[in-house]
Amino acid sequence: MTGKSGLPDIAKDAFINVIHHFYDSELDTDHPNPRHINANLDVQKYFSPLYNGNLFDEVAPLYKLFQKEQTALDDHIKERGLI
């Protein structure tokens, strides 16, 4: 979500943050599962300046980005032989 320079303009550009979180499922407090690994995906969009427009117009493209990142995470896990 940046201009042609590739650098964000903090006064007017939104930005996306993607987080992959892996942990030993046996340590999960709600649903422990021995010999398994949990993989979580978090895709966040930050608006600068703060968002004040049509929410649907923002959510639909973000959902498509989430799907793309989910596929990338699945590929990452498969490449490492975890599934």
Residue pairs with C-beta under 8 A, 6 or more apart in sequence:
1 8
1 13
1 14
1 15
1 16
2 8
2 9
2 13
2 15
3 9
3 13
8 15
10 48
11 48
11 49
12 48
12 49
13 48
14 45
14 46
14 47
14 48
14 51
15 45
15 46
15 48
16 43
16 44
16 45
16 46
16 65
17 42
17 43
17 44
17 45
17 46
18 41
18 42
18 43
18 44
18 69
19 40
19 41
19 42
19 43
19 44
20 39
20 40
20 41
20 73
20 76
21 39
21 40
21 41
21 42
22 37
22 38
22 39
22 40
23 37
23 38
24 37
24 38
25 31
25 32
25 33
25 34
25 36
25 37
25 38
26 32
26 33
26 34
26 35
26 36
28 38
37 82
39 73
39 77
39 82
41 66
41 69
41 70
41 73
43 62
43 65
43 66
43 69
45 58
45 62
51 58
74 83
77 83
